[in-house]
Every structure is written in C-alpha cells, then in structure tokens.
Amino acid sequence: MLVILVGRSGAGKSTFTEAMNCPDNWYVSSKAIIEELQRRNIKVTHDSIHALAVELYKKDSYWQVPRILAELKEKKFLILDGPRQACEIKRLIELHPNTLVIRIEADAYSRWRRLKDRDNIDFESFERIEKDETKETELEEVFKELVDITIKNNGSIERLQKIARIFGNLLKNLNSNGTL
C-alpha cells in the first residue's frame, strides 16, 4: 500500500508521519531535492528547495515516481510525505492502485505559528511560502480531486499524534499484499 500525505507547509504531515512510528517506511518527497542542493553546495532553505523542485519538475513531471515505486517494492507499505504535484500523484495511483491519499489540513494561522517555531520564519516569509504553494504547485488540484481522507489539525499535537499512532498500527498489520 502507498499512503500519500499531502498538505501545505506547517499542516503537520511530518509530525503525523513521525507519530506513526514507521521510520523504515517513510519517504520524504523533498529528500532527493535536499540531497541535490547539498551536492551543489547550496544552502537548504524553502526558497532553494522550491527553486530546484520547479526546475526538476519542469524537466520531468515524473522524475521521482521510479524512486518511490522502487522504495515501495520491498515493503508492505510506504508513506510518501509531501508531494505537491497532481500529475505525479495521479501517475503513482495509476501505477500502484493500492494508494490512499490523506490530506493533513490546518488553518493559516496555525501553520504560520508552527513554521515560525520550527523554521524561525517571519510572517513575510510565510506569505511567500503560501504564494509559492498556491501559484507554483498543483496542491489545489490535489486537494479537490485526489484526497481520500482529510485530517483536520487545528487542535493539539497530542490529538494528531493519537490519530497517527492508530493509523500507523493499522499499516503495520497489513498483509504482505498490502491489505488489511
């Protein structure tokens, strides 16, 4: 089974994944981008990640799909954290129909507070992130067309972690063919 977590920056996708406690089954969509930035000796920031992602996806909308599917091939399940392109998610669903898309949703104020605490950003930087995610990704299309389940994360972190632990336990109990 492929579980795809989508949501805006600061919504709680990584917090959800961490609480599921399945580290060997976690694929972070920005990992390859961060590794490439480090290889190029470029400071890793939202802006550098975003710029390289735009470059890579412009060259090939599906460049990560083979990597994700190769990672999944050896596992009962894989949690894909954070893709932002509808065409990539559609391709993954086409090639691996046993896919569940979960949206982690939080209001803008909650997300800004989280990013401020986590990444030490100011409100102007948050607005730029919001603009990038609205204008240069396909998140709105993902939210409207591809989401199977939405988890609202405007409450406590403990609530989100509790839901994630339950979901993580379900995944750990999948059969070898990825079904319950």
Residue pairs with C-beta under 8 A, 6 or more apart in sequence:
1 76
1 77
1 78
1 98
1 99
1 100
1 171
1 174
1 178
1 179
2 68
2 72
2 77
2 78
2 80
2 92
2 96
2 98
2 99
2 100
3 77
3 78
3 79
3 80
3 99
3 100
3 102
3 171
4 80
4 83
4 89
4 92
4 99
4 100
4 101
4 102
5 13
5 16
5 17
5 79
5 80
5 81
5 82
5 102
5 103
5 104
6 13
6 82
6 83
6 84
6 89
6 101
6 102
6 103
6 104
6 139
6 142
6 143
6 146
6 147
7 13
7 82
7 103
7 104
7 105
7 106
8 106
8 111
8 130
8 133
8 139
9 46
9 111
9 115
9 129
9 133
10 106
10 110
10 111
10 112
10 113
10 114
10 115
10 118
11 104
11 105
11 106
11 111
11 153
12 104
12 106
12 114
12 153
12 157
12 160
13 81
13 82
13 104
14 28
14 81
14 82
15 157
15 160
15 161
15 164
16 104
16 151
16 153
16 160
16 161
16 163
16 164
17 26
17 79
17 81
17 164
18 164
19 160
19 161
19 162
19 164
19 165
19 168
20 79
20 164
20 165
20 167
20 168
20 171
21 165
21 168
22 77
22 79
22 168
22 171
22 172
24 75
25 75
25 76
25 77
25 78
25 79
25 171
26 78
26 79
26 81
27 68
27 71
27 78
27 79
27 80
27 81
28 81
28 82
29 64
29 80
29 81
29 82
29 83
29 84
30 49
30 53
30 82
32 64
32 67
33 49
33 52
33 53
33 56
34 44
34 49
36 52
36 56
37 43
37 44
37 48
37 49
37 52
38 44
42 48
42 52
46 119
46 121
46 125
46 128
46 129
46 132
47 128
50 132
50 136
53 84
54 136
56 63
57 63
57 85
57 88
61 85
61 87
61 88
61 91
62 87
62 88
62 91
64 83
64 88
65 88
65 91
65 92
65 95
68 78
68 80
68 92
69 92
69 95
69 96
71 78
72 78
72 96
76 171
76 174
76 175
76 176
76 178
77 171
77 174
77 178
79 171
80 92
83 89
83 142
84 133
84 137
84 138
84 139
84 142
85 137
85 138
85 142
86 138
86 141
86 142
86 145
86 146
87 138
89 101
89 142
89 146
90 146
92 99
93 99
93 101
93 146
98 178
98 179
100 148
100 149
101 142
101 146
101 147
101 148
101 149
102 147
102 148
102 149
102 150
102 151
103 142
103 143
103 147
103 149
103 150
103 151
104 151
104 153
104 160
105 150
105 151
105 152
105 153
106 114
106 152
106 153
106 154
107 154
108 130
110 153
110 154
111 126
112 123
112 126
115 121
115 126
115 129
116 122
116 126
121 129
133 139
134 140
151 160
151 163
153 159
153 160
170 180
173 180
174 180
